[in-house]
Amino acid sequence: MGNGKSFFFKVNDVEVFAKGTNMIPIDEFSTSVTEERQDWMIKSALLANMNMIRVWGGGRYLPDSFYAKADSLGIMIW
């Protein structure tokens, strides 16, 4: 395809179709965000046949456990 005609992700030299969602912070108060709530968010995306979550870049960094759980379930994080 010509330049500007398509958009895709390439992972390990393989073109990947991304079906995903945008994720805003789970809660306004970071102390209210539990690992269980984060796991629920990732598992919900998986159950909806999604393979990518785009994390809103509003200045909050999610804990490493979020990324580890997504990785273990095959969910890509952008």
PLY file of the C-alpha trace (Angstrom):
ply
format ascii 1.0
element vertex 78
property float x
property float y
property float z
element edge 77
property int vertex1
property int vertex2
end_header
0.00 0.00 0.00
1.10 3.53 -0.61
2.28 5.90 2.07
-0.54 7.12 4.27
-2.96 4.41 3.11
-2.65 2.06 6.06
-1.72 1.96 9.72
-0.60 -1.12 11.57
1.74 -2.30 14.27
4.68 -4.50 13.49
5.89 -6.75 16.32
8.93 -8.96 15.76
8.61 -8.28 12.02
4.98 -9.49 11.99
2.12 -7.12 11.09
-0.41 -7.14 13.93
-4.03 -6.05 13.74
-4.78 -4.17 16.94
-8.25 -4.30 18.41
-8.32 -2.35 21.60
-9.53 0.42 23.80
-8.39 3.61 25.43
-7.97 3.48 29.18
-8.31 6.50 31.43
-7.25 6.33 35.09
-9.27 3.71 36.96
-9.99 6.11 39.82
-9.27 9.72 40.69
-7.58 8.60 43.88
-4.63 6.33 43.29
-5.05 4.81 46.75
-8.43 3.41 45.61
-6.85 1.48 42.75
-6.25 -2.09 43.79
-4.48 -4.84 41.90
-7.84 -6.63 41.66
-9.41 -3.63 39.89
-6.49 -3.45 37.47
-6.73 -7.19 36.78
-10.46 -6.81 36.12
-9.75 -4.05 33.59
-7.23 -6.17 31.69
-9.36 -9.33 31.80
-12.36 -7.36 30.53
-10.38 -6.29 27.47
-9.33 -9.89 26.90
-12.92 -11.16 27.19
-13.96 -8.55 24.60
-11.40 -10.08 22.20
-9.10 -7.07 22.42
-5.36 -7.37 22.18
-4.26 -3.80 22.99
-4.93 -1.16 25.62
-3.86 2.42 25.00
-3.11 3.95 28.38
-4.02 7.62 28.63
-0.87 9.64 29.18
-2.20 12.00 31.82
0.79 11.92 34.08
0.07 8.82 36.16
2.25 5.79 35.81
0.64 2.42 36.42
2.46 -0.03 38.66
4.63 -2.74 37.14
2.03 -5.34 38.16
-0.39 -3.87 35.57
2.09 -4.37 32.74
3.11 -7.81 33.99
-0.53 -8.96 34.07
-1.19 -7.59 30.58
1.92 -9.32 29.30
0.93 -12.62 30.87
-2.44 -12.44 29.07
-0.99 -11.36 25.72
-2.40 -7.82 25.87
-0.19 -5.17 24.29
0.06 -1.79 26.02
0.53 1.39 24.04
0 1
1 2
2 3
3 4
4 5
5 6
6 7
7 8
8 9
9 10
10 11
11 12
12 13
13 14
14 15
15 16
16 17
17 18
18 19
19 20
20 21
21 22
22 23
23 24
24 25
25 26
26 27
27 28
28 29
29 30
30 31
31 32
32 33
33 34
34 35
35 36
36 37
37 38
38 39
39 40
40 41
41 42
42 43
43 44
44 45
45 46
46 47
47 48
48 49
49 50
50 51
51 52
52 53
53 54
54 55
55 56
56 57
57 58
58 59
59 60
60 61
61 62
62 63
63 64
64 65
65 66
66 67
67 68
68 69
69 70
70 71
71 72
72 73
73 74
74 75
75 76
76 77
